[in-house]
Amino acid sequence: MKTLPLGRTDIQVTEWCLGTMTYGNQTPEADAHGQLDRAVAAGINFVDCAEMYPVNPLAKETCGRSEEILGNWLAKPGNRDKVILATKIAGPHNAIRGDRGPDASLIPETVDASLKRMKTDVIDLYQIHWPSRGTWAFRRNWGYDPSGQDRQQTMDMMAEVLEALDLQIKAGKIRAIGLSNETAWGTTKWVDVAEQANLPRMATIQNEYSLLCRFYDTDLSEVAVNEDVTLLSFSPLAAGLLTGKYQGGAIPKASRMDLNGDLGGRKSDRVFGAVQAYLDLAARHGIDPVHMAMAWQRTRPFPVSAIFGATTVGQLEQILAGRDLILSDEVIADIDTVHKAYPMPY
């Protein structure tokens, strides 16, 4: 599997990354460890977690469990050296600390807590899960209102957080830093503040990106190219919609829709028509729609490592079976045609 650098760092990761947000509720520990073993055997060297995981459902009492399960795997002889390890500090209004976001004074505590849970001495990529000032992510784009933001307060916060993260890098506890659920303006400002103060630069941005969710294609893609910020795309299968398993009103037992209903706002009157168009496209070309959705990620004109999750080892095997697929120009053109017909299905 091909690798790419995280931003301007020397950290090389595979173009696919294994997500772990179901570890500890939908995915038992033994199955989680089986997934990790299989992903590494398939050539994947990148694993992503968060202090807030697991989700579906999200609960205060389970926060940190995914890191713990991952840590038990990392503690097995030789495993830590096999992967680049990423995790995240939660933004404000979270299940762990309520309204408190990733302020500078909190970072040493949260880094140490994640290190302890994951049984490791260093986190390769430490990310801010969502911005303190708010975000249009998570379907908030329909009513997004940034008019109440205080620009100077935001800039001061960025400088303070970067200084705190710099201390963690100098202490050898983290190697690189990244963003998640950020905007184009926010990403650019993080980079500007870092360069002006000679502080660590944000190397990555982890935002939702799939055939059904393509906000990144506009302003953020330009930021990525010009500022060398690598996209870590989450939900490349659109929370399972692109597998086709929810078509025709189906709700498989213990699936994400069975557990949280509307797939975090992704379920809409328009989305199933868009999904069907992609399923029909894949069928016309004789391609598994899961493989098509994942392979499409590597066609983008900016650097991407796609984060995929699987509830079971069987689901993981289906995804991995398409890891060598390269889409033809004809398939890519057909995807563009469907996208123009269904530009924002949720």
N, C-alpha and C positions, 0 to 999 in steps of 0.2 A: 504494500500500500504506500502511496506517495506521502511525503511529509512536507511541511511548510513551517516557516518560523512564526513564532508569536511576536507580531509587531517587529520592532527593531532589536529584539533580544536574540540570543543564540540558542534559545530553546526550540527544538524541532519536534513537532507533533504530527501525528497522522491526520489525514484529511477527514477521517471519521473519529468521533469521540463517544465513549460509552457513558451515558447518563445513568444516575443511580437514585433518582427521586422516589422510586417505588420500593426501595430496599427498607424493609422493616414493617411494611403493612401488606401491600399486594404481593411483594416478593419476599419469601422467607430467607433467612440467612444462608442456608445451604444452597438454595437456588441462586442467590446473589453471587455466592462464591463460584458456583458453576458458570455463571455468565462471565464473570471476570476471567476465569481460566480460559474459556472458549474465545473471548474477544482477543486476549493476548495471543493465543495460538493462531488466530486469524490475521495477526499482524498489527493490531491496534495497540497504540502505546499511550493513549490519552484517556483519562477518566475524570469526570466532573461530578462534584457534590455540592452541598450547601449546609450551613448550620440549621436551616429551616426544614430540611428534608427528614422524613418522608412526607409526601403530600398525597392527596386522594384517599382519605381526607387529611387535612392539615390539623394538627392538634398540639397544643403546648407540651403535653406530656410525652409526645413522640419526637419532638424536635431534637435533632442530634443523633437519632438512631441510625440514619443512613451512614453518617460519618463513622459511627461505632462499628457497624457491620463491615464497612469498607476497611476500617482500621484492623479488624481481626484478620482480614485477608492480607493486608499489607504486612502484617507482623509475621506471616509465614515465611520461612527462609527463602530469600532470593526474590520475593515478589515486589518489594519496594523499588528495586532497580529496574523493573520491567515497565514502569508507567510514569508518565508525567501527570502529576496530581494537582487538580484544581478544586477549589471550594470558594464559598462566598460568605460575607457578612451581610446580615439582613438589613434592609432599609427601615425607615420608621413605620409605625403602625403594624408591627409584626407580632407574631404569637409568642415570642420569647420575652421581649422587653417592652412591649406596648409602643408608646410613641417615640421612644428613644431610637434614633438612627445611628449610623456609623460615624459618630463624632470622634475626634482625635484621641480623647482620653479613654474611649472604649476599646480601641483597636488592640492594644497589648493584651487585654483580657480575652477578647474573642479569638485572636490568633492562638494564644496559649491553649484555650479550650478546644479549638479544632485540632491542634497538634496532639493534644492528649487523647481525644476521641479516636483520631486516626492512627495513633501509635507510630508517629513519625517525627523526625527532627526538623523537617522542612516541607513547606507547601510551595510547589513550583509556581502556581498562579493563584493569587488571592484577589477576589473580585468583590465589588460593591453590588449587591443583588438588585437594588433599584435606588434611584437618586432621592436624596432627602427632600428636594424641592417639589417632587411630584413627577409624573411621567404620563405619556399618552399610551403606554403599553397596557396590556391586559384588557383590551377593548375599551379603554378610556378615551380613545381618539375621537369618538363620536361627540363628546362634550368637553374636550380638553380646553382648559382656560388657564394660561400662564400669567394672566394679568396681575395676580397678587404676589408674584415673585419679587424678592428683593435682590437685585443683581449684586450689590456689594457684599451682602451677607453670603450669597452663594460663592462668590470669588474668595472671600475670607475663609469659608468652610473648606473649599477645595485646597487652599494652601495649607491649612492646618492638618487636614487628613493626609495629604501627600507627605508632610513632614513626619507624621506619625508612622506612615508606611515606610518611609525612608529609614527610620530607626529600626524597623523590623527587618528590612533588607540587610542593613549593616550588621544586625545581630545574627544574620544567617538563618532566620526563621522563615522567610519567604524569598522567592527569587524574582518574581515579576508580579505586576499588578494589572487589573483589568476592570472593566465596567460591565453592567448588565442593565437591560431595559432603559438605555440612555437615548437621548436625542442627538441630533446633529450639532446643535448649538452646545449642548452640555459636553459632548465628546471633544469638540474643538477647544472649549475653554479649559478642560482638564489638561489637554496637551499644551496649551499656551501657558498656563500657570506653571506647569512643570518646567518648561523650557526657560521661562523668565527667572525662576528661582533656582535653577539647576537641581531639580528634584526628579525622582523617578517618573518615567513617562508611562501613561496607560498603554499597554501593549495590545489589548483585546477589547472587544465589546460583544457581550452575549445577548443577542436579541432574537425574538421569534422570527423565523424566516422559512417559508415553504411555498409550494405552488399556490396555496390559498392565502398566503400572508406575505406581501411583497413590498411593504413600506420601505424596506432597506434599499430598494433599487434606486431611489432618488437621491436625496441629500446625503444620507448616510454612506452610500456607496462612494460618493465623491470624497467625503471625509476619509474613508478607509484607504482609498488609493493615494490621496495626497498627504495623509498624515501617517501612513503605515500602521494602521490599526486593523488587526485581524478579526474577522467576524467568526464567532462561535455561535452557529445558528441552532437555536433550540426549537423543538417541535417540528422537525422537517417532514414528519408524517401527519402534521396538523392534529395532534392528539388522537391519532388513530383514524381520523376521517378518511384519509387518503388510502387506507387499506380496503375501504369499501364495506367494512364490517357493520356499519351503522345504516347502510342503505335500506330502503323499504321499511323503515320504522324499527329495524332490529336493534335490540339492546342486549348484547351478550352478557350473561351472568358474570359478575365481578369485574366487568370492563370499567373503563374510566367513566363512561356515560352512566353506567349503572350506579356508580358511587357518587358522582357529583352532578348528574342531571344534564347540565347544558354545556359541559366541556369548557368551563371557565368563560362562557359567553360566546364560544365558537359555534354552537348550534343555532342555526337561524333558518328562516324559510327559504333563503337563497342558497345556502351552502350545499345542500344535497344535489341540486342541479349542477353546480360546479364540479362537485366530486364525480358525479356520473359522467360528465364530459371528459374528465381525466381518465376515468376507468375505461370508457369507450375508446379513447385514444390509445391507451396501453394495449387494449385487446386488438385493435386494428394492426398494431405493430408487433403483436406476439410477445409483449413484455409484461412481466409481473408489475402491477402498479406500484408496489412497495419499492421494487428495484428502480423503477423509473423516477420516482420521487427523490430517492436518495442520489441516484446518478446525476440528476439535474443539478444538484448542489455544486458539483465540480465543474459545471459549465459556466459559472458566473464570472464576470470580468473583474472580480476582486477576490482576495484570499478568503477562503472559508474552510473551517473544520466543522462538520455537521454533527451535532450532539443528538444521538438517538437513544431511546430507552426501550426496554422490553420487559414485560411483566414476567414472562416465562422463558426458559431456555429454548423452547420450541419457536417462539416468536423471534428470539435472537438469531437462531439458525436460519430462519427465512430471510431476515435482513442481510445477514452475512453472505448468503448464497449469491447475492447480487453485487458483491463488492468490486468485481472487475468490470462491470458493465460500463460501456462508453456509449452515449446516445449519439445517433446519427444526426446529421444536419436536418434531415426531414422531420425527425421526431421533435427536435428543438423548435423548428418552425411551427409545427402543429401545436406545441405547448404555448408558444407565443400567441397563436390564434385563439386558443381557449382562454388564455389570460385576458385578452382584450374583451372577450365576451363576458367574462366573470371577474372583473378587476378587484372587487372588494367584497367577497361573499360573506365575510363576518367582521 
